[in-house]
């Protein structure tokens, strides 16, 4: 699979500067979310003085932050009255239809931003957490908090999960094994779309209670089981005819990708379906940019991480014995999904 129209080579120093200072824009957004600034604006605190009182930020400092947010198009100002941009109102305000403030603030702001401090270390092949993987180490050992992080991931995953459940027909399947399923957003979406489907979520012990809570809140706890462990080393529960691996291949090394593919093959009956959903760039490794950036983040403390492409994913599944069906774009510009079946 390839895509036309990859990024044009840069010719102007200002384009380099835009990349150089990009982190400042990110931090301005993360800081605004730390103070829930956009929600305060939506609730009628439209002047700098009112916003200063609502957030506790001194007006002189707040005005500087507001200027940065205006420059990014996140807010507007008209005669001293501030307003949220349309996308800000939809996605960055408490109670909004697409509210994913926690995902931006914690998954991207706390975990993602913190992760990229270690990029040079990772590129040298050095390990940040000698006794565990980077994801597990940073989330559960460096103070971010597994439950809080999983909850934030859940809020950001609900929309994509529902999209996948609409696109992938599982009406004739009986049991789904969601490997590395985290909070269970994808499991819950598939179960909601397929009333006869039951599922098991396999993930680190620290995420199990969070996943159980969301299953209860969704009214699906009687159809969702939970298995605690590491997907690479823990025995997988049996009896499933679909295996979903979403965002897990980019989180492990090349050897572990092969292990996961073989485990999926051994866990499924003839005719069983495997779904690999992850960040992928095209086979020429030119685009999409967001996927390339996410994959760059996958190498932290993981010297054998792979730049995932449809060709690589399909090849790994065929090597394990699967018959690949297709790789398609799932989240445009970010993720793709590969389907494969176990031959009879």
Secondary structure, DSSP 8 states (H G I E B T S, - for coil): ---S--------HHHHHHHHTHHHHHHHHHHHHHTTHHHHHHTT--SHHHHHHHH---HHHHHHHHHHHHHTTSEEEETTEEEE-HHHHHHSSTT-TT--HHIIIIIIIIIIHHHHTTHHHHHTT--SSTTS-HHHHHHHHSSS-HHHHHHHHHHHHHHHHHHHHHHS--TT--EEEEET-TT-HHHHHHHHH-TT-EEEEEE-HHHHHHHHHHHHHTT-TTTEEEEES-TTTS------SEEEEES-GGGSBHHHHHHHHHHHHHHS-TT-EEEEEEE-B-TTS---HHHHHHHHHTTTT-TTB---BHHHHHHHHHHHTEEEEEEEESSTTTEEEEEEEE--
